[in-house]
Amino acid sequence: MPELPETETIARGLDDEVRGAVIRSVVVRKADVLREADAGQFDAALAGTRILRVWRRAKLIVFDLALFDRDDLVAWHVVVQPRFTGGVLIDSGAADNPAPDYVALSLRLVDGRLLHYRDVRRLGTVALMSPTRFGQYSNALGREPLDPAMTDAEFSVCVRSSKRPIKIVLMDQRRLAGVGNIYANEALWRAGIDPSRDADTLSAPESARLLASLQAVLRASIAARGTSFRDYRDARGERGGFVAQLAVYGRGGLPCPACGRRLVATHAIDGRGSIFCPTCQR
């Protein structure tokens, strides 16, 4: 957490607000979140750059930055990995609007606004990467589940080639990028598949049903601006609304929305909370 829908929501909000803005300077308050460069290198590389766009890859928020004299060419990527409690917030820069608590790094924009990377537990990271380095990093990640080019056959090969439990396979970022615990639980319930089943036991129709279920739940969460339990906020500091649509996640012991039987919660599959219906999921 944040997973694909949350990072997609943050990236879209940032892109709407700061695409084209120029970075004046970088203020680092907690250097332990930095990766691949120190505080001085961040400031030296980013000062004067223009934000070409902000987008998502897997569970990452990616800033494409151009030099002032080459504003059509990406010179740097700032890659934010929020992990459990991280997020990027837009600050108007007004004197009566102090920086929020737990800010680790801020980008000061020429127009007076700030972008804050805020992280309560500081388990997330902010990396500075060249285009070549980012290409290497991105290529090590799996396919995007919402890629329009993803076919049933490709998804089938992706998941059914493993003997591990299907829930673990869905969350393997080297196979499929962006899916975490919330949406793996939800997709498997929608598809009627037990999370502990070995992935290679799924039939082709079951695999196709799982892909459709996964894509549907991810799109529905994006439409609701993500799922907020505690820390997640979008770029404007607002909570996501998908928690009201969750069928199983966080509902262990409650009735299954489909059959009414009590949902089972276990940590035996992957050490995380797996919630499923023993009647509806096989």
DRENPA-3360 file (N, C-alpha, C; in nm, 2 decimals, always signed):
BEGIN
1 = MPELPETE = +0.09/-0.12/+0.00/+0.00/+0.00/+0.00/+0.09/+0.12/+0.00 ~ +0.08/+0.22/-0.09/-0.02/+0.22/-0.20/+0.02/+0.12/-0.31 ~ -0.09/+0.07/-0.38/-0.07/-0.02/-0.49/-0.10/+0.05/-0.62 ~ -0.13/-0.02/-0.72/-0.15/+0.04/-0.86/-0.25/+0.15/-0.86 ~ -0.38/+0.12/-0.81/-0.48/+0.23/-0.82/-0.44/+0.36/-0.74 ~ -0.37/+0.34/-0.63/-0.33/+0.46/-0.55/-0.22/+0.54/-0.62 ~ -0.12/+0.47/-0.66/-0.01/+0.54/-0.73/-0.06/+0.60/-0.86 ~ -0.15/+0.53/-0.93/-0.21/+0.59/-1.05/-0.28/+0.72/-1.02;
9 = TIARGLDD = -0.36/+0.72/-0.92/-0.44/+0.83/-0.88/-0.34/+0.95/-0.84 ~ -0.24/+0.92/-0.76/-0.14/+1.03/-0.73/-0.07/+1.08/-0.85 ~ -0.03/+0.99/-0.94/+0.04/+1.04/-1.06/-0.05/+1.12/-1.15 ~ -0.17/+1.08/-1.17/-0.26/+1.16/-1.25/-0.29/+1.30/-1.19 ~ -0.31/+1.30/-1.06/-0.33/+1.43/-1.00/-0.21/+1.52/-1.01 ~ -0.09/+1.47/-0.99/+0.03/+1.55/-1.01/+0.05/+1.60/-1.15 ~ +0.02/+1.51/-1.25/+0.04/+1.55/-1.39/-0.05/+1.66/-1.43 ~ -0.18/+1.65/-1.38/-0.27/+1.76/-1.40/-0.23/+1.89/-1.35;
17 = EVRGAVIR = -0.16/+1.89/-1.23/-0.13/+2.01/-1.16/+0.01/+2.07/-1.20 ~ +0.11/+1.99/-1.22/+0.25/+2.04/-1.23/+0.32/+2.01/-1.36 ~ +0.25/+1.95/-1.46/+0.31/+1.93/-1.59/+0.35/+2.06/-1.65 ~ +0.48/+2.08/-1.69/+0.53/+2.20/-1.74/+0.59/+2.29/-1.64 ~ +0.57/+2.26/-1.51/+0.63/+2.35/-1.40/+0.78/+2.33/-1.40 ~ +0.85/+2.43/-1.35/+1.00/+2.43/-1.34/+1.04/+2.42/-1.20 ~ +1.14/+2.33/-1.17/+1.19/+2.31/-1.03/+1.29/+2.42/-1.00 ~ +1.28/+2.49/-0.89/+1.38/+2.59/-0.85/+1.49/+2.52/-0.77;
25 = SVVVRKAD = +1.45/+2.44/-0.67/+1.55/+2.37/-0.59/+1.49/+2.26/-0.52 ~ +1.57/+2.18/-0.45/+1.53/+2.06/-0.37/+1.57/+2.08/-0.23 ~ +1.48/+2.06/-0.14/+1.51/+2.06/+0.01/+1.49/+1.92/+0.06 ~ +1.60/+1.87/+0.12/+1.60/+1.74/+0.17/+1.60/+1.75/+0.33 ~ +1.50/+1.69/+0.39/+1.50/+1.69/+0.54/+1.54/+1.56/+0.60 ~ +1.51/+1.45/+0.53/+1.54/+1.32/+0.57/+1.61/+1.24/+0.46 ~ +1.74/+1.24/+0.46/+1.82/+1.19/+0.35/+1.81/+1.04/+0.34 ~ +1.76/+0.97/+0.44/+1.76/+0.83/+0.43/+1.66/+0.77/+0.33;
33 = VLREADAG = +1.57/+0.86/+0.28/+1.48/+0.81/+0.17/+1.54/+0.82/+0.03 ~ +1.66/+0.88/+0.02/+1.72/+0.90/-0.11/+1.79/+0.78/-0.16 ~ +1.78/+0.76/-0.29/+1.85/+0.65/-0.35/+1.92/+0.69/-0.48 ~ +2.04/+0.64/-0.50/+2.12/+0.66/-0.63/+2.17/+0.80/-0.64 ~ +2.16/+0.88/-0.54/+2.22/+1.02/-0.54/+2.20/+1.07/-0.40 ~ +2.29/+1.16/-0.36/+2.28/+1.23/-0.23/+2.20/+1.36/-0.24 ~ +2.18/+1.43/-0.13/+2.10/+1.55/-0.13/+2.16/+1.66/-0.23 ~ +2.29/+1.67/-0.22/+2.35/+1.77/-0.31/+2.34/+1.74/-0.46;
41 = QFDAALAG = +2.35/+1.61/-0.49/+2.34/+1.57/-0.63/+2.19/+1.58/-0.68 ~ +2.10/+1.56/-0.59/+1.96/+1.58/-0.62/+1.93/+1.73/-0.66 ~ +1.98/+1.82/-0.58/+1.96/+1.96/-0.60/+2.03/+2.01/-0.73 ~ +2.15/+1.96/-0.74/+2.23/+2.00/-0.86/+2.17/+1.95/-0.99 ~ +2.12/+1.83/-0.99/+2.06/+1.77/-1.11/+1.92/+1.83/-1.14 ~ +1.84/+1.86/-1.04/+1.70/+1.90/-1.06/+1.68/+2.05/-1.08 ~ +1.76/+2.13/-1.02/+1.74/+2.28/-1.02/+1.74/+2.32/-1.17 ~ +1.63/+2.39/-1.20/+1.61/+2.44/-1.34/+1.55/+2.35/-1.44;
49 = TRILRVWR = +1.52/+2.23/-1.39/+1.46/+2.13/-1.49/+1.31/+2.15/-1.49 ~ +1.25/+2.11/-1.61/+1.10/+2.12/-1.63/+1.04/+1.98/-1.62 ~ +0.92/+1.98/-1.56/+0.85/+1.86/-1.54/+0.77/+1.83/-1.67 ~ +0.82/+1.73/-1.75/+0.75/+1.70/-1.87/+0.62/+1.62/-1.85 ~ +0.62/+1.53/-1.76/+0.50/+1.46/-1.72/+0.53/+1.38/-1.59 ~ +0.42/+1.34/-1.53/+0.42/+1.25/-1.41/+0.33/+1.13/-1.44 ~ +0.38/+1.01/-1.43/+0.31/+0.89/-1.46/+0.34/+0.78/-1.37 ~ +0.28/+0.67/-1.39/+0.30/+0.55/-1.30/+0.36/+0.44/-1.37;
57 = RAKLIVFD = +0.45/+0.37/-1.31/+0.50/+0.24/-1.35/+0.49/+0.14/-1.23 ~ +0.42/+0.03/-1.24/+0.40/-0.06/-1.13/+0.34/+0.02/-1.01 ~ +0.41/+0.01/-0.90/+0.37/+0.09/-0.78/+0.46/+0.22/-0.76 ~ +0.51/+0.26/-0.87/+0.60/+0.38/-0.87/+0.54/+0.50/-0.92 ~ +0.57/+0.62/-0.87/+0.54/+0.75/-0.93/+0.66/+0.81/-1.00 ~ +0.65/+0.83/-1.13/+0.77/+0.87/-1.20/+0.76/+1.01/-1.26 ~ +0.86/+1.10/-1.23/+0.86/+1.23/-1.29/+0.96/+1.23/-1.40 ~ +0.92/+1.27/-1.52/+1.01/+1.29/-1.63/+1.05/+1.43/-1.64;
65 = LALFDRDD = +1.19/+1.46/-1.63/+1.24/+1.59/-1.62/+1.33/+1.63/-1.74 ~ +1.31/+1.75/-1.79/+1.40/+1.79/-1.90/+1.48/+1.91/-1.86 ~ +1.60/+1.93/-1.92/+1.68/+2.04/-1.89/+1.62/+2.17/-1.96 ~ +1.65/+2.28/-1.91/+1.58/+2.41/-1.95/+1.61/+2.43/-2.10 ~ +1.72/+2.39/-2.16/+1.75/+2.42/-2.30/+1.72/+2.30/-2.39 ~ +1.66/+2.19/-2.33/+1.62/+2.07/-2.41/+1.49/+2.02/-2.35 ~ +1.39/+2.11/-2.36/+1.26/+2.08/-2.29/+1.18/+1.97/-2.36 ~ +1.23/+1.91/-2.46/+1.16/+1.80/-2.53/+1.22/+1.66/-2.50;
73 = LVAWHVVV = +1.33/+1.66/-2.42/+1.41/+1.54/-2.40/+1.42/+1.51/-2.26 ~ +1.39/+1.39/-2.22/+1.40/+1.35/-2.07/+1.55/+1.34/-2.04 ~ +1.59/+1.42/-1.93/+1.73/+1.42/-1.88/+1.74/+1.33/-1.76 ~ +1.63/+1.34/-1.68/+1.63/+1.26/-1.55/+1.49/+1.21/-1.52 ~ +1.49/+1.10/-1.44/+1.37/+1.05/-1.38/+1.38/+1.06/-1.23 ~ +1.28/+1.12/-1.17/+1.27/+1.10/-1.02/+1.17/+0.99/-1.00 ~ +1.21/+0.89/-0.93/+1.12/+0.77/-0.91/+1.09/+0.75/-0.77 ~ +0.96/+0.77/-0.74/+0.91/+0.76/-0.60/+0.85/+0.63/-0.58;
81 = QPRFTGGV = +0.89/+0.56/-0.48/+0.83/+0.43/-0.44/+0.77/+0.45/-0.30 ~ +0.64/+0.47/-0.29/+0.58/+0.51/-0.16/+0.58/+0.40/-0.05 ~ +0.58/+0.27/-0.10/+0.57/+0.16/-0.01/+0.45/+0.18/+0.09 ~ +0.47/+0.17/+0.22/+0.36/+0.16/+0.31/+0.29/+0.29/+0.34 ~ +0.37/+0.40/+0.37/+0.30/+0.52/+0.42/+0.35/+0.64/+0.34 ~ +0.41/+0.63/+0.22/+0.46/+0.74/+0.15/+0.36/+0.80/+0.06 ~ +0.38/+0.93/+0.02/+0.29/+0.99/-0.08/+0.35/+1.13/-0.12 ~ +0.30/+1.18/-0.23/+0.35/+1.31/-0.28/+0.23/+1.41/-0.27;
89 = LIDSGAAD = +0.25/+1.52/-0.21/+0.14/+1.62/-0.19/+0.18/+1.75/-0.25 ~ +0.08/+1.82/-0.31/+0.10/+1.95/-0.37/+0.07/+2.05/-0.26 ~ +0.16/+2.15/-0.25/+0.14/+2.25/-0.15/+0.14/+2.39/-0.22 ~ +0.04/+2.47/-0.19/+0.03/+2.60/-0.26/+0.15/+2.69/-0.24 ~ +0.22/+2.67/-0.13/+0.33/+2.75/-0.09/+0.29/+2.88/-0.01 ~ +0.17/+2.89/+0.02/+0.12/+3.00/+0.10/+0.18/+3.00/+0.24 ~ +0.20/+3.12/+0.29/+0.27/+3.14/+0.42/+0.19/+3.07/+0.53 ~ +0.06/+3.07/+0.52/-0.03/+3.01/+0.62/-0.05/+2.86/+0.60;
97 = NPAPDYVA = +0.02/+2.80/+0.51/+0.01/+2.66/+0.47/+0.14/+2.59/+0.50 ~ +0.18/+2.56/+0.62/+0.31/+2.50/+0.65/+0.32/+2.36/+0.60 ~ +0.44/+2.32/+0.58/+0.47/+2.19/+0.53/+0.41/+2.08/+0.62 ~ +0.34/+1.98/+0.57/+0.29/+1.88/+0.66/+0.39/+1.80/+0.74 ~ +0.35/+1.74/+0.84/+0.44/+1.66/+0.92/+0.49/+1.54/+0.84 ~ +0.61/+1.49/+0.88/+0.67/+1.38/+0.81/+0.72/+1.40/+0.67 ~ +0.74/+1.52/+0.63/+0.80/+1.55/+0.50/+0.95/+1.52/+0.50 ~ +0.99/+1.43/+0.40/+1.13/+1.39/+0.39/+1.20/+1.47/+0.29;
105 = LSLRLVDG = +1.13/+1.52/+0.18/+1.19/+1.59/+0.07/+1.09/+1.68/+0.01 ~ +1.13/+1.80/-0.04/+1.04/+1.89/-0.11/+1.10/+1.94/-0.23 ~ +1.03/+1.95/-0.34/+1.07/+2.02/-0.46/+1.00/+2.16/-0.46 ~ +1.09/+2.26/-0.47/+1.04/+2.40/-0.47/+1.02/+2.44/-0.62 ~ +0.90/+2.48/-0.66/+0.88/+2.51/-0.80/+0.89/+2.67/-0.82 ~ +0.93/+2.71/-0.94/+0.95/+2.85/-0.97/+0.82/+2.93/-0.94 ~ +0.70/+2.87/-0.96/+0.58/+2.94/-0.94/+0.54/+2.95/-0.79 ~ +0.62/+2.91/-0.70/+0.60/+2.92/-0.56/+0.54/+2.80/-0.49;
113 = RLLHYRDV = +0.49/+2.71/-0.57/+0.43/+2.59/-0.51/+0.55/+2.49/-0.47 ~ +0.51/+2.39/-0.39/+0.60/+2.29/-0.35/+0.54/+2.15/-0.37 ~ +0.62/+2.05/-0.39/+0.58/+1.91/-0.39/+0.65/+1.85/-0.28 ~ +0.58/+1.79/-0.19/+0.63/+1.73/-0.07/+0.63/+1.57/-0.08 ~ +0.74/+1.51/-0.06/+0.73/+1.36/-0.04/+0.72/+1.34/+0.11 ~ +0.61/+1.29/+0.15/+0.57/+1.27/+0.29/+0.57/+1.12/+0.32 ~ +0.63/+1.08/+0.43/+0.64/+0.93/+0.46/+0.65/+0.91/+0.61 ~ +0.54/+0.86/+0.67/+0.53/+0.85/+0.82/+0.64/+0.76/+0.87;
121 = RRLGTVAL = +0.65/+0.64/+0.81/+0.75/+0.54/+0.86/+0.88/+0.55/+0.78 ~ +0.89/+0.62/+0.68/+1.01/+0.64/+0.60/+1.07/+0.51/+0.55 ~ +0.97/+0.42/+0.50/+1.01/+0.30/+0.43/+1.01/+0.31/+0.28 ~ +0.96/+0.42/+0.23/+0.96/+0.45/+0.09/+1.09/+0.51/+0.05 ~ +1.10/+0.53/-0.08/+1.23/+0.59/-0.14/+1.20/+0.69/-0.25 ~ +1.30/+0.77/-0.27/+1.30/+0.87/-0.38/+1.43/+0.86/-0.45 ~ +1.43/+0.81/-0.58/+1.55/+0.78/-0.65/+1.57/+0.88/-0.77 ~ +1.69/+0.91/-0.80/+1.73/+0.99/-0.91/+1.80/+0.90/-1.02;
129 = MSPTRFGQ = +1.73/+0.89/-1.13/+1.79/+0.79/-1.23/+1.80/+0.86/-1.37 ~ +1.91/+0.83/-1.44/+1.92/+0.86/-1.58/+1.82/+0.78/-1.66 ~ +1.79/+0.82/-1.79/+1.70/+0.74/-1.87/+1.75/+0.60/-1.89 ~ +1.88/+0.58/-1.90/+1.94/+0.45/-1.92/+1.92/+0.36/-1.80 ~ +1.95/+0.42/-1.68/+1.93/+0.35/-1.56/+1.78/+0.32/-1.53 ~ +1.69/+0.41/-1.56/+1.55/+0.39/-1.54/+1.50/+0.28/-1.63 ~ +1.55/+0.27/-1.76/+1.51/+0.17/-1.85/+1.55/+0.03/-1.79 ~ +1.67/+0.02/-1.74/+1.71/-0.11/-1.68/+1.62/-0.14/-1.56;
137 = YSNALGRE = +1.59/-0.05/-1.48/+1.51/-0.07/-1.36/+1.37/-0.11/-1.40 ~ +1.31/-0.04/-1.50/+1.17/-0.07/-1.54/+1.17/-0.21/-1.61 ~ +1.27/-0.24/-1.69/+1.27/-0.37/-1.76/+1.27/-0.49/-1.67 ~ +1.32/-0.47/-1.55/+1.32/-0.58/-1.45/+1.18/-0.61/-1.39 ~ +1.09/-0.52/-1.41/+0.95/-0.53/-1.36/+0.87/-0.61/-1.46 ~ +0.76/-0.66/-1.41/+0.67/-0.74/-1.50/+0.58/-0.66/-1.58 ~ +0.48/-0.73/-1.65/+0.39/-0.66/-1.73/+0.29/-0.58/-1.65 ~ +0.23/-0.48/-1.71/+0.12/-0.40/-1.65/-0.01/-0.47/-1.67;
145 = PLDPAMTD = -0.08/-0.50/-1.56/-0.21/-0.57/-1.58/-0.32/-0.50/-1.66 ~ -0.31/-0.36/-1.66/-0.40/-0.28/-1.74/-0.35/-0.25/-1.88 ~ -0.24/-0.30/-1.92/-0.19/-0.28/-2.05/-0.30/-0.33/-2.15 ~ -0.35/-0.25/-2.24/-0.45/-0.29/-2.34/-0.40/-0.41/-2.43 ~ -0.27/-0.42/-2.44/-0.21/-0.53/-2.52/-0.20/-0.66/-2.45 ~ -0.23/-0.67/-2.32/-0.23/-0.79/-2.25/-0.34/-0.88/-2.29 ~ -0.31/-1.00/-2.34/-0.41/-1.10/-2.39/-0.43/-1.20/-2.28 ~ -0.54/-1.28/-2.29/-0.57/-1.39/-2.20/-0.45/-1.49/-2.21;
153 = AEFSVCVR = -0.40/-1.51/-2.33/-0.30/-1.61/-2.35/-0.17/-1.57/-2.28 ~ -0.14/-1.44/-2.29/-0.01/-1.39/-2.23/-0.03/-1.39/-2.08 ~ -0.14/-1.36/-2.03/-0.16/-1.36/-1.88/-0.16/-1.51/-1.83 ~ -0.21/-1.60/-1.91/-0.21/-1.74/-1.87/-0.06/-1.79/-1.86 ~ +0.02/-1.75/-1.95/+0.16/-1.79/-1.95/+0.23/-1.73/-1.82 ~ +0.19/-1.60/-1.80/+0.25/-1.53/-1.69/+0.22/-1.59/-1.55 ~ +0.10/-1.64/-1.53/+0.07/-1.69/-1.40/+0.07/-1.84/-1.39 ~ +0.04/-1.91/-1.50/+0.02/-2.06/-1.49/+0.16/-2.13/-1.50;
161 = SSKRPIKI = +0.26/-2.05/-1.52/+0.40/-2.12/-1.53/+0.46/-2.13/-1.40 ~ +0.39/-2.10/-1.29/+0.45/-2.11/-1.16/+0.37/-2.21/-1.08 ~ +0.44/-2.28/-0.98/+0.38/-2.38/-0.90/+0.34/-2.32/-0.76 ~ +0.38/-2.19/-0.74/+0.35/-2.12/-0.62/+0.20/-2.09/-0.61 ~ +0.15/-2.06/-0.49/+0.01/-2.02/-0.47/-0.02/-1.90/-0.56 ~ -0.14/-1.90/-0.62/-0.18/-1.80/-0.72/-0.17/-1.66/-0.66 ~ -0.20/-1.64/-0.53/-0.20/-1.51/-0.47/-0.06/-1.45/-0.47 ~ +0.04/-1.54/-0.44/+0.18/-1.49/-0.44/+0.22/-1.46/-0.58;
169 = VLMDQRRL = +0.18/-1.53/-0.68/+0.22/-1.51/-0.82/+0.16/-1.37/-0.86 ~ +0.04/-1.34/-0.83/-0.02/-1.21/-0.86/+0.06/-1.10/-0.81 ~ +0.12/-1.11/-0.69/+0.19/-1.00/-0.63/+0.34/-1.00/-0.66 ~ +0.39/-1.10/-0.74/+0.53/-1.10/-0.78/+0.55/-0.99/-0.88 ~ +0.62/-0.89/-0.84/+0.64/-0.77/-0.93/+0.72/-0.80/-1.05 ~ +0.80/-0.91/-1.05/+0.87/-0.95/-1.17/+0.79/-1.01/-1.28 ~ +0.67/-1.06/-1.24/+0.57/-1.12/-1.33/+0.46/-1.02/-1.37 ~ +0.41/-0.95/-1.27/+0.29/-0.86/-1.29/+0.32/-0.74/-1.20;
177 = AGVGNIYA = +0.32/-0.63/-1.26/+0.36/-0.51/-1.19/+0.24/-0.43/-1.13 ~ +0.25/-0.40/-1.00/+0.15/-0.31/-0.94/+0.05/-0.37/-0.85 ~ +0.03/-0.50/-0.85/-0.07/-0.57/-0.77/-0.01/-0.60/-0.63 ~ -0.09/-0.56/-0.53/-0.05/-0.59/-0.39/-0.16/-0.67/-0.32 ~ -0.15/-0.67/-0.19/-0.24/-0.75/-0.11/-0.39/-0.72/-0.13 ~ -0.42/-0.59/-0.13/-0.56/-0.56/-0.14/-0.63/-0.61/-0.26 ~ -0.57/-0.58/-0.38/-0.63/-0.62/-0.50/-0.61/-0.76/-0.54 ~ -0.51/-0.83/-0.49/-0.50/-0.97/-0.51/-0.61/-1.04/-0.44;
185 = NEALWRAG = -0.64/-1.01/-0.32/-0.76/-1.07/-0.25/-0.89/-1.04/-0.32 ~ -0.91/-0.92/-0.36/-1.04/-0.88/-0.42/-1.05/-0.95/-0.56 ~ -0.95/-0.95/-0.64/-0.96/-1.02/-0.77/-0.98/-1.16/-0.76 ~ -0.92/-1.23/-0.67/-0.94/-1.37/-0.65/-1.08/-1.41/-0.60 ~ -1.13/-1.32/-0.52/-1.27/-1.35/-0.48/-1.37/-1.33/-0.59 ~ -1.35/-1.22/-0.67/-1.43/-1.20/-0.79/-1.42/-1.31/-0.89 ~ -1.31/-1.37/-0.90/-1.29/-1.48/-1.00/-1.32/-1.61/-0.94 ~ -1.35/-1.62/-0.81/-1.39/-1.75/-0.75/-1.28/-1.85/-0.74;
193 = IDPSRDAD = -1.15/-1.80/-0.71/-1.04/-1.88/-0.71/-0.97/-1.87/-0.57 ~ -0.95/-1.99/-0.51/-0.88/-1.99/-0.38/-0.74/-1.94/-0.39 ~ -0.71/-1.84/-0.30/-0.57/-1.78/-0.31/-0.46/-1.88/-0.28 ~ -0.49/-1.99/-0.22/-0.38/-2.09/-0.19/-0.36/-2.19/-0.30 ~ -0.44/-2.19/-0.40/-0.43/-2.28/-0.51/-0.29/-2.26/-0.59 ~ -0.23/-2.37/-0.62/-0.11/-2.36/-0.70/-0.15/-2.30/-0.84 ~ -0.07/-2.20/-0.88/-0.10/-2.13/-1.00/-0.11/-2.22/-1.13 ~ -0.03/-2.32/-1.13/-0.03/-2.41/-1.25/-0.15/-2.50/-1.25;
201 = TLSAPESA = -0.23/-2.50/-1.15/-0.35/-2.58/-1.16/-0.47/-2.51/-1.22 ~ -0.46/-2.38/-1.24/-0.57/-2.30/-1.30/-0.59/-2.35/-1.45 ~ -0.71/-2.36/-1.49/-0.74/-2.38/-1.63/-0.73/-2.25/-1.71 ~ -0.73/-2.27/-1.84/-0.72/-2.15/-1.92/-0.85/-2.06/-1.90 ~ -0.97/-2.11/-1.89/-1.08/-2.03/-1.86/-1.07/-1.96/-1.73 ~ -1.02/-2.03/-1.63/-1.01/-1.97/-1.49/-0.90/-1.85/-1.50 ~ -0.80/-1.87/-1.57/-0.70/-1.77/-1.59/-0.76/-1.65/-1.66 ~ -0.84/-1.67/-1.76/-0.90/-1.56/-1.83/-1.00/-1.48/-1.74;
209 = RLLASLQA = -1.07/-1.56/-1.66/-1.16/-1.50/-1.56/-1.09/-1.42/-1.46 ~ -0.98/-1.47/-1.42/-0.90/-1.39/-1.32/-0.84/-1.26/-1.38 ~ -0.80/-1.26/-1.50/-0.75/-1.14/-1.56/-0.86/-1.04/-1.57 ~ -0.98/-1.08/-1.61/-1.09/-0.99/-1.62/-1.13/-0.93/-1.49 ~ -1.13/-1.02/-1.38/-1.16/-0.97/-1.25/-1.06/-0.88/-1.20 ~ -0.93/-0.90/-1.22/-0.82/-0.82/-1.18/-0.83/-0.68/-1.24 ~ -0.85/-0.68/-1.37/-0.86/-0.55/-1.44/-0.99/-0.47/-1.40 ~ -1.10/-0.54/-1.37/-1.22/-0.48/-1.33/-1.20/-0.41/-1.19;
217 = VLRASIAA = -1.14/-0.48/-1.10/-1.12/-0.42/-0.97/-1.02/-0.31/-0.97 ~ -0.92/-0.32/-1.05/-0.82/-0.21/-1.05/-0.88/-0.09/-1.11 ~ -0.96/-0.10/-1.22/-1.03/+0.01/-1.28/-1.13/+0.07/-1.19 ~ -1.20/-0.01/-1.12/-1.30/+0.04/-1.02/-1.24/+0.12/-0.91 ~ -1.12/+0.08/-0.86/-1.06/+0.15/-0.76/-1.00/+0.28/-0.81 ~ -0.94/+0.28/-0.93/-0.89/+0.40/-0.99/-1.01/+0.51/-1.00 ~ -1.12/+0.46/-1.04/-1.24/+0.55/-1.06/-1.28/+0.61/-0.92 ~ -1.26/+0.53/-0.81/-1.29/+0.58/-0.68/-1.17/+0.65/-0.61;
225 = RGTSFRDY = -1.06/+0.67/-0.69/-0.94/+0.73/-0.64/-0.87/+0.66/-0.53 ~ -0.87/+0.52/-0.54/-0.80/+0.44/-0.45/-0.86/+0.40/-0.32 ~ -0.79/+0.33/-0.24/-0.84/+0.28/-0.11/-0.76/+0.34/+0.00 ~ -0.83/+0.41/+0.09/-0.77/+0.47/+0.21/-0.82/+0.40/+0.34 ~ -0.72/+0.35/+0.41/-0.75/+0.30/+0.55/-0.69/+0.39/+0.65 ~ -0.56/+0.42/+0.64/-0.50/+0.51/+0.74/-0.42/+0.62/+0.67 ~ -0.31/+0.59/+0.60/-0.22/+0.69/+0.56/-0.24/+0.74/+0.41 ~ -0.29/+0.66/+0.33/-0.30/+0.70/+0.19/-0.38/+0.82/+0.16;
233 = RDARGERG = -0.32/+0.92/+0.09/-0.39/+1.04/+0.04/-0.35/+1.06/-0.10 ~ -0.43/+1.12/-0.18/-0.39/+1.16/-0.32/-0.31/+1.28/-0.31 ~ -0.28/+1.33/-0.43/-0.18/+1.45/-0.44/-0.24/+1.57/-0.38 ~ -0.37/+1.58/-0.36/-0.43/+1.70/-0.30/-0.46/+1.67/-0.15 ~ -0.42/+1.56/-0.10/-0.44/+1.53/+0.04/-0.57/+1.47/+0.07 ~ -0.65/+1.42/-0.03/-0.78/+1.37/-0.01/-0.78/+1.21/+0.00 ~ -0.87/+1.15/+0.07/-0.88/+1.01/+0.08/-0.95/+0.94/-0.04 ~ -0.91/+0.82/-0.06/-0.97/+0.74/-0.17/-1.10/+0.68/-0.12;
241 = GFVAQLAV = -1.19/+0.65/-0.21/-1.32/+0.60/-0.17/-1.35/+0.46/-0.20 ~ -1.25/+0.38/-0.24/-1.28/+0.24/-0.28/-1.31/+0.15/-0.16 ~ -1.27/+0.19/-0.04/-1.29/+0.11/+0.08/-1.44/+0.06/+0.09 ~ -1.53/+0.15/+0.04/-1.67/+0.11/+0.05/-1.71/+0.00/-0.04 ~ -1.63/-0.03/-0.14/-1.66/-0.13/-0.24/-1.58/-0.26/-0.21 ~ -1.50/-0.27/-0.11/-1.42/-0.39/-0.09/-1.51/-0.50/-0.05 ~ -1.50/-0.62/-0.11/-1.58/-0.73/-0.09/-1.52/-0.82/+0.02 ~ -1.39/-0.84/+0.03/-1.33/-0.93/+0.12/-1.22/-0.87/+0.20;
249 = YGRGGLPC = -1.13/-0.78/+0.14/-1.02/-0.73/+0.22/-1.06/-0.66/+0.34 ~ -1.00/-0.69/+0.46/-1.04/-0.63/+0.58/-1.17/-0.68/+0.64 ~ -1.23/-0.78/+0.58/-1.36/-0.83/+0.63/-1.36/-0.97/+0.68 ~ -1.24/-1.02/+0.72/-1.24/-1.16/+0.78/-1.33/-1.18/+0.89 ~ -1.41/-1.29/+0.89/-1.51/-1.32/+0.99/-1.64/-1.27/+0.96 ~ -1.66/-1.18/+0.86/-1.79/-1.12/+0.82/-1.85/-1.21/+0.71 ~ -1.98/-1.19/+0.68/-2.04/-1.27/+0.58/-1.99/-1.24/+0.44 ~ -1.97/-1.35/+0.36/-1.94/-1.33/+0.22/-2.05/-1.25/+0.15;
257 = PACGRRLV = -2.02/-1.15/+0.07/-2.12/-1.07/+0.00/-2.20/-1.16/-0.10 ~ -2.15/-1.27/-0.15/-2.21/-1.35/-0.25/-2.30/-1.46/-0.18 ~ -2.25/-1.54/-0.09/-2.32/-1.65/-0.03/-2.36/-1.64/+0.11 ~ -2.30/-1.55/+0.18/-2.33/-1.53/+0.32/-2.25/-1.61/+0.42 ~ -2.17/-1.70/+0.37/-2.08/-1.78/+0.46/-1.97/-1.69/+0.52 ~ -1.92/-1.72/+0.64/-1.82/-1.64/+0.70/-1.69/-1.64/+0.62 ~ -1.64/-1.53/+0.60/-1.51/-1.52/+0.53/-1.40/-1.56/+0.62 ~ -1.30/-1.63/+0.56/-1.19/-1.68/+0.64/-1.07/-1.59/+0.62;
265 = ATHAIDGR = -1.00/-1.56/+0.73/-0.88/-1.48/+0.72/-0.76/-1.56/+0.77 ~ -0.65/-1.56/+0.69/-0.54/-1.64/+0.73/-0.41/-1.57/+0.69 ~ -0.30/-1.60/+0.76/-0.17/-1.55/+0.72/-0.08/-1.67/+0.67 ~ -0.14/-1.78/+0.65/-0.06/-1.90/+0.62/-0.01/-1.90/+0.47 ~ -0.07/-1.83/+0.38/-0.03/-1.83/+0.24/+0.10/-1.76/+0.21 ~ +0.11/-1.64/+0.26/+0.23/-1.56/+0.23/+0.27/-1.47/+0.34 ~ +0.22/-1.49/+0.46/+0.25/-1.41/+0.58/+0.17/-1.29/+0.59 ~ +0.09/-1.26/+0.49/+0.00/-1.14/+0.49/-0.14/-1.18/+0.50;
273 = GSIFCPTC = -0.23/-1.09/+0.52/-0.37/-1.12/+0.54/-0.43/-1.17/+0.41 ~ -0.47/-1.29/+0.41/-0.55/-1.34/+0.30/-0.69/-1.37/+0.34 ~ -0.79/-1.31/+0.27/-0.93/-1.33/+0.31/-1.00/-1.39/+0.19 ~ -1.08/-1.50/+0.22/-1.14/-1.56/+0.11/-1.27/-1.63/+0.16 ~ -1.35/-1.67/+0.07/-1.47/-1.75/+0.10/-1.45/-1.89/+0.06 ~ -1.46/-1.98/+0.16/-1.44/-2.13/+0.13/-1.55/-2.19/+0.05 ~ -1.66/-2.12/+0.03/-1.77/-2.17/-0.06/-1.75/-2.12/-0.20 ~ -1.73/-1.99/-0.21/-1.73/-1.93/-0.35/-1.60/-1.95/-0.42;
281 = QR = -1.49/-1.97/-0.34/-1.35/-1.98/-0.41/-1.30/-2.12/-0.40 ~ -1.26/-2.17/-0.52/-1.22/-2.31/-0.53/-1.08/-2.31/-0.60;
% end
